[in-house]
Amino acid sequence: MSSSEFKHLVRLGGRDLDGSKKILPALADIKGVGYNFANALVSKLGINPHARLGSLTEEQINELESALKGVSTVRLPEWMYNRRKDPESGETKQLLSAELDFVVKNDIEREKAMQSWKGIRHSLGLKVRGQRTRTTGRKGRTVGVRKSAQPAAQKEEEKK
């Protein structure tokens, strides 16, 4: 490949990705795509995972783009997708970027409306997944020892 064919920016999944990165870390920069999912997708498509993203041909980039949009056509194992058994549709799918944010926000709002334990914790701004709250997760002003305006040496001189 000549240097003129190398693309420094590649548009995939609604993001401009760095063409100098290897394929797997570059795909993992897309929100909703992790390293393992990228590895499975690339190996299923038959693309060299050690190649640089900018050195891919236009056909390979289009193939990756269509695979990211319609992941169900690639036939990966169901446990690899980030949205299994969707409560509304019941299907398994892979969500990316803004769509993922929107669905997570709707899930939290649904939990709040149901007044479930998780929903109550979300609405109160507390930890949701069983983490400890005795010492961490504090918000607001710090509480502790109050420092005086004068150093201790000056106070002793005033007392004498």
Secondary structure, DSSP 8 states (H G I E B T S, - for coil): --GGG--SEEEETTEEEETTSBHHHHHHTSTT--HHHHHHHHHHHT--TTSBGGGS-HHHHHHHHHHHH-GGGT---GGGSSB-S-TTT---B---HHHHHHHHHHHHHHHHHHT-HHHHHHHHT---SS---SSSS--SS--S----SS-HHHHHHHH-
